[in-house]
Amino acid sequence: MAQGSIHGKFVWQELTTEDPTSAVAFYSKVVGWHAHPNASHPAYTEFGIGSSHTAGMMALSHDLRAAGVRSHWLPYIGATDVDSTVAAAEQAGGKVVKAAEDLEHVGRFAVLTDPQGGVFAVFKPAGSGGGGGAPASGAVAHGAFAWLELATSDYEAAFGFYSKLFGWQVIQRMDMGPQGVYLIFGSDGVQRGGIYKMHQERSSKPYWLPYAEVPSADAAGAAATAAGGRIVVGPMDVPGGRMVQLIDPSGAIFAVHSAKAAPAPSKPSQPAAAPKPAAAPKPASAPPAAPKPAAASPTAVPAAKVAAPAAAAPKPAAAASKPVAAAPKKAAAKKAPAKKAPAKKKPATKKAAAKKKPAAKKKAAARKKKKAPARKSAARSAKKSASKSARKSPQKAPRKAAGKKKSAKARRKK
């Protein structure tokens, strides 16, 4: 089904309250809204800041009170065709609370409940007007709505219902530990809100919770307490800022959100900006202007802005590395004498070598001594053998001589 520019977007928020007078005083202090009657329907009050109109208010009728309805906030979701959206909601298990109706100079709307019991409205504005209060995950104007949450008994089933009607997609499922899973939904890659399992201690029925953008969630929470409201959650940090959930004096659950002001402190911290007090307001005005592109790509743009200082950070680190590189040179100069120390030890090695030489000579002398007896023994043995031979030779000689004499005598006799 072809979808128009407002289909599936939150285009309006409406407070139905038991005490409109106290509600005007309360929200003017907490959010900063001014209140004035609608030009075409004076009984209907509009909230806004300056020329913007982001929410409306109507008194809770006696009939609704008798039916058990109490003060509450109601989200209006854009639809290209209100009647076909109502028919699709009924087929998917939703119920019609208020049939489709035209409001002169305003548009056509209907009030429904989802299968779990969460109440919402579908709305097609008259003419080209798109209403206000469409949340964005980037920067949001003061007084506009930054986020919508559905607390329900079955968040997966509820998301299936709304995704069929408005084409919502799962952006992320966040594991919140004991609190369960927080499902972030959106369309065309833009985050629209969240769905989670409700806490029975706050409400027994599913409900939609709107978050209005304020300069300071902490200050808004303090103002709510002073104006007769009650804080139920927070102030606490959330991705992108801080939030407070509260209950107004009539019992309607409401929330405020303030974006992080991280870019602002980085500029005054620069040394060049410190001597120029006159230039200080420029960084202060920069943060509201910077997040404007975040509406197109809420996640990428803030990340790029945060990354920019990080990219510049290595420059000082490189400058700091130069002294570190020079330091080893000095250290090397100091260590030069340490290198000469081994040179002084060279004589010691010579002495050691000198000590080793006598030891070697002693060993050689010992070897010679061992060899000398061997040689002496050899000489002695040679002498003995010679003396023996000498002794033997004289005995043989006389015998021979005697033999010769005998032969001579024999010759003579002959």
HUTA-V877017 format. One record per helix or strand of 2 or more residues. SS is the DSSP state (A for helix, B for strand). FROM is the first residue (numbers start at 1). LEN is the number of residues. Records with the same first field share a line. If there is no record, write none. Layout:
BEGIN
SS->FROM-LEN, FROM-LEN
END
This chain:
BEGIN
B->10-8, 34-4, 45-4, 55-5, 72-7, 95-9, 107-7, 119-7, 145-8, 169-7, 181-7, 190-8, 207-7, 230-9, 241-7, 253-7
A->20-11, 62-5, 82-10, 155-12, 177-3, 217-10, 262-7, 271-4, 277-19, 298-116
END
